[in-house]
Amino acid sequence: TELLYLIKKQAPIESIREVFKRGEGLDLEVKDEHLSQELSKYVKIKLKNSISEKEIKEILRFIREYDLRIDLWEVQNLVWERRREIKDTEIFELLELSFSP
């Protein structure tokens, strides 16, 4: 419940990661479909709000670190639309997009 609350209120990724780790440490199932949908919304909203490249990377690293199965199609499109603005190529790698600025 706390995890979903943090995601819905667009909390910093560090707070979400902390609760996620705690849940896993207690052997709670934290990788369900509803969570995946909410995380997908979280990432899209963050990108639409033009967060920093550092924040984008941290979110994408978190998703990859925990092998979270979320739909990144719209996120990839949003990043692609901003591709000329984005300087950090790791973002493209984390989204499996090939682009050389």
C-alpha positions as CSV (number, residue, x, y, z in Angstrom):
1,T,0.0,0.0,0.0
2,E,2.8,2.4,0.9
3,L,4.6,1.7,-2.4
4,L,1.5,2.4,-4.5
5,Y,0.9,5.6,-2.5
6,L,4.4,6.8,-3.2
7,I,4.1,6.0,-6.9
8,K,0.7,7.7,-7.2
9,K,1.9,10.9,-5.5
10,Q,5.0,11.0,-7.8
11,A,7.5,10.7,-4.9
12,P,11.2,10.7,-5.6
13,I,12.5,7.4,-6.9
14,E,14.8,7.1,-3.9
15,S,11.7,6.8,-1.6
16,I,10.1,4.3,-3.9
17,R,13.3,2.2,-4.1
18,E,13.6,2.2,-0.3
19,V,10.0,0.9,0.2
20,F,10.5,-1.6,-2.6
21,K,13.7,-3.0,-1.1
22,R,12.0,-3.2,2.3
23,G,9.1,-5.2,0.8
24,E,11.4,-7.6,-1.0
25,G,13.3,-8.0,2.3
26,L,10.1,-9.1,3.9
27,D,9.4,-11.6,1.1
28,L,6.4,-9.6,0.0
29,E,5.3,-9.9,-3.7
30,V,6.0,-6.4,-5.0
31,K,6.1,-7.1,-8.7
32,D,2.4,-7.4,-9.6
33,E,0.5,-6.2,-12.6
34,H,-1.2,-3.3,-10.8
35,L,2.2,-2.0,-9.6
36,S,3.6,-2.3,-13.1
37,Q,0.8,-0.2,-14.5
38,E,1.2,2.4,-11.9
39,L,5.0,2.5,-12.4
40,S,4.4,3.0,-16.1
41,K,2.2,6.0,-15.4
42,Y,4.7,7.3,-12.9
43,V,7.5,7.3,-15.5
44,K,5.3,8.9,-18.2
45,I,4.2,11.7,-15.9
46,K,7.7,12.3,-14.7
47,L,8.9,12.6,-18.3
48,K,6.1,14.8,-19.3
49,N,7.0,17.1,-16.4
50,S,10.5,17.4,-18.0
51,I,12.5,16.0,-15.1
52,S,16.3,16.1,-15.3
53,E,18.2,13.5,-17.2
54,K,19.7,12.3,-13.9
55,E,16.2,11.6,-12.6
56,I,15.2,9.8,-15.8
57,K,18.3,7.6,-15.5
58,E,17.6,6.8,-11.9
59,I,14.1,5.7,-12.6
60,L,15.2,3.6,-15.6
61,R,18.0,2.0,-13.6
62,F,15.5,1.2,-10.8
63,I,13.2,-0.5,-13.4
64,R,16.1,-2.5,-14.8
65,E,17.7,-3.3,-11.5
66,Y,14.5,-5.0,-10.3
67,D,13.6,-6.4,-13.7
68,L,10.2,-4.7,-13.5
69,R,7.9,-5.6,-16.4
70,I,6.4,-2.3,-17.3
71,D,5.3,-1.0,-20.7
72,L,7.9,1.5,-21.8
73,W,6.6,2.0,-25.3
74,E,5.2,5.5,-24.5
75,V,8.2,6.4,-22.5
76,Q,10.4,5.4,-25.4
77,N,8.3,7.7,-27.6
78,L,8.6,10.6,-25.2
79,V,12.3,10.2,-25.0
80,W,12.6,9.9,-28.8
81,E,10.6,13.2,-29.1
82,R,13.1,14.8,-26.8
83,R,16.2,13.1,-28.4
84,R,17.8,16.3,-29.5
85,E,17.6,17.7,-26.0
86,I,18.9,14.7,-24.1
87,K,22.7,14.6,-23.8
88,D,23.1,11.5,-21.7
89,T,23.3,8.5,-24.1
90,E,22.8,6.0,-21.2
91,I,19.1,7.0,-21.2
92,F,18.8,5.7,-24.8
93,E,20.7,2.5,-23.8
94,L,18.4,1.9,-20.8
95,L,15.4,2.2,-23.1
96,E,17.1,0.1,-25.8
97,L,16.9,2.9,-28.3
98,S,19.7,3.5,-30.7
99,F,20.5,7.2,-31.2
100,S,23.7,9.1,-31.7
101,P,23.2,12.8,-31.1
